[in-house]
Amino acid sequence: METLLGLFEAARWAPSAFNAQPWRFVYARRGTPAFERFVAALVPGNQAWARGAAALVAVVSQEVLTLPGQSAPAPFPSHSFDAGAAWAQLALQAYLWGWSTHAIGGFDAKLAREALALPDHHHVEVFVAIGRQGDPAGLPDWARAREKPSDRRPLADLVREGSFAG
């Protein structure tokens, strides 16, 4: 539990527009009823290996906020960006401590909202599996075949100077 709280502490210090910190984390540890609800919200392909994680964390962003100097809540356009910055801080801290993280975008949004008892104006960005790297031999064949570093697009495909057209 101390490690998990340390990861959340690292995420807490992520940069955020207006220091709004529109991210929230909801976690479940393996062996708990909440963990089973989280796993059930994942698509079947992700359920197969996520069950082995020590914890599953839902990264949630708050879509509407009352910003400093304002009296009423308003849409917060960078909620996803800010939540992504917090998730990145969590992932980097986990790596430094020898833990593995894996963001999971494959989930049923309706089941996730129910599993998390999510309030209005909150959005589930991803689930994150946190644990120690396991033995790939315990995975189904299709998942074991994917246990290798993935290729990345060349920088020339991702970066432009001056305009999007380059």
C-alpha positions as CSV (number, residue, x, y, z in Angstrom):
1,M,0.0,0.0,0.0
2,E,2.9,2.4,0.8
3,T,4.3,1.9,-2.7
4,L,0.9,2.6,-4.3
5,L,0.5,5.8,-2.3
6,G,4.0,6.9,-3.3
7,L,3.0,6.5,-6.9
8,F,-0.1,8.7,-6.4
9,E,2.1,11.2,-4.6
10,A,4.4,11.5,-7.7
11,A,1.3,12.0,-9.9
12,R,0.0,14.7,-7.5
13,W,2.9,16.9,-8.5
14,A,2.3,16.8,-12.2
15,P,1.9,20.2,-13.9
16,S,-1.7,21.3,-14.3
17,A,-3.3,24.4,-15.9
18,F,-4.3,26.8,-13.1
19,N,-3.1,24.1,-10.7
20,A,-6.6,22.7,-11.1
21,Q,-5.4,19.1,-10.8
22,P,-8.5,17.6,-12.6
23,W,-7.3,14.1,-12.2
24,R,-8.6,11.5,-9.8
25,F,-7.4,8.0,-9.3
26,V,-9.6,5.1,-8.1
27,Y,-7.6,1.9,-7.3
28,A,-8.3,-1.7,-6.5
29,R,-5.8,-4.3,-5.2
30,R,-5.8,-7.9,-6.4
31,G,-7.9,-10.1,-4.2
32,T,-10.6,-7.6,-3.5
33,P,-14.2,-7.3,-4.8
34,A,-13.3,-3.9,-6.3
35,F,-10.5,-5.5,-8.3
36,E,-12.9,-8.0,-9.8
37,R,-15.3,-5.2,-10.8
38,F,-12.4,-3.4,-12.5
39,V,-11.3,-6.5,-14.4
40,A,-14.9,-7.1,-15.5
41,A,-15.0,-3.6,-17.1
42,L,-12.0,-4.4,-19.3
43,V,-12.5,-6.0,-22.7
44,P,-11.9,-9.8,-22.6
45,G,-8.4,-9.6,-24.2
46,N,-7.2,-7.3,-21.5
47,Q,-8.8,-9.3,-18.7
48,A,-6.6,-12.3,-19.5
49,W,-3.4,-10.7,-18.3
50,A,-4.7,-7.8,-16.1
51,R,-5.8,-10.4,-13.5
52,G,-2.1,-10.9,-12.6
53,A,-1.5,-7.2,-11.7
54,A,-1.0,-6.2,-8.1
55,A,-3.4,-3.3,-8.6
56,L,-5.6,-1.7,-11.2
57,V,-6.0,2.0,-11.2
58,A,-8.6,4.0,-13.1
59,V,-7.3,7.4,-14.3
60,V,-10.3,9.7,-14.2
61,S,-10.5,13.3,-15.3
62,Q,-12.9,16.0,-14.1
63,E,-14.5,17.6,-17.2
64,V,-16.0,20.6,-15.4
65,L,-14.3,22.7,-12.8
66,T,-14.7,26.0,-10.9
67,L,-11.4,27.7,-11.7
68,P,-9.7,30.3,-9.4
69,G,-11.5,33.7,-9.6
70,Q,-14.6,32.1,-11.1
71,S,-17.9,31.6,-9.3
72,A,-19.4,28.9,-11.5
73,P,-18.2,25.6,-12.9
74,A,-17.2,25.6,-16.5
75,P,-15.9,23.0,-19.0
76,F,-12.2,22.4,-18.5
77,P,-10.8,21.8,-22.0
78,S,-7.4,20.4,-20.9
79,H,-8.8,17.8,-18.4
80,S,-7.5,14.8,-20.4
81,F,-4.1,16.4,-21.1
82,D,-3.6,17.2,-17.4
83,A,-4.7,13.7,-16.4
84,G,-2.2,12.3,-18.9
85,A,0.6,14.3,-17.3
86,A,-0.3,12.9,-13.9
87,W,-0.4,9.3,-15.3
88,A,3.0,9.9,-16.9
89,Q,4.5,10.9,-13.5
90,L,3.0,7.8,-11.9
91,A,4.4,5.6,-14.6
92,L,7.9,7.2,-14.3
93,Q,8.0,6.8,-10.5
94,A,6.8,3.1,-10.8
95,Y,9.7,2.5,-13.3
96,L,12.2,4.1,-10.9
97,W,11.0,1.8,-8.1
98,G,11.2,-1.4,-10.3
99,W,7.5,-1.8,-11.0
100,S,5.8,-2.2,-14.4
101,T,2.8,-0.2,-15.5
102,H,0.6,-0.7,-18.5
103,A,-2.2,1.7,-19.6
104,I,-5.3,-0.1,-20.8
105,G,-7.6,1.8,-23.2
106,G,-9.7,-1.3,-23.9
107,F,-12.6,-1.2,-21.5
108,D,-16.4,-0.9,-21.6
109,A,-17.2,2.8,-20.6
110,K,-20.6,2.0,-19.2
111,L,-19.3,-0.9,-17.0
112,A,-16.3,1.3,-15.9
113,R,-18.6,4.1,-14.8
114,E,-20.7,1.6,-12.8
115,A,-17.7,-0.2,-11.3
116,L,-16.2,3.2,-10.2
117,A,-19.6,4.8,-9.1
118,L,-18.4,7.7,-11.2
119,P,-20.1,11.1,-10.6
120,D,-21.3,13.3,-13.4
121,H,-18.7,15.3,-15.4
122,H,-16.0,12.8,-14.8
123,H,-14.4,10.8,-17.6
124,V,-12.5,7.5,-17.4
125,E,-9.3,8.0,-19.4
126,V,-7.7,4.6,-18.9
127,F,-7.1,1.8,-16.5
128,V,-3.5,1.1,-15.5
129,A,-2.2,-2.3,-14.4
130,I,0.6,-2.0,-11.9
131,G,2.7,-5.0,-10.8
132,R,6.0,-6.8,-11.2
133,Q,6.9,-8.2,-14.6
134,G,5.6,-11.7,-14.8
135,D,6.7,-14.8,-16.7
136,P,5.3,-14.6,-20.2
137,A,4.8,-18.4,-20.2
138,G,1.7,-17.9,-18.0
139,L,0.0,-15.8,-20.8
140,P,-2.2,-17.1,-23.5
141,D,-0.3,-17.7,-26.8
142,W,-1.7,-14.5,-28.5
143,A,-0.6,-12.4,-25.5
144,R,2.8,-14.0,-25.2
145,A,3.5,-13.2,-28.9
146,R,3.0,-9.5,-28.0
147,E,5.5,-9.5,-25.2
148,K,8.3,-7.6,-27.0
149,P,9.2,-4.0,-27.5
150,S,6.9,-2.3,-30.0
151,D,8.1,-0.3,-32.9
152,R,7.7,3.5,-32.8
153,R,6.9,5.8,-35.7
154,P,9.8,7.7,-37.0
155,L,10.2,11.3,-35.7
156,A,9.6,12.6,-39.2
157,D,6.0,11.3,-39.0
158,L,5.4,13.0,-35.7
159,V,7.1,16.4,-35.8
160,R,6.5,19.4,-38.0
161,E,8.0,22.9,-38.1
162,G,5.7,25.9,-38.8
163,S,2.5,24.1,-39.8
164,F,1.0,20.7,-39.7
165,A,1.6,20.2,-43.4
166,G,5.4,20.6,-42.7
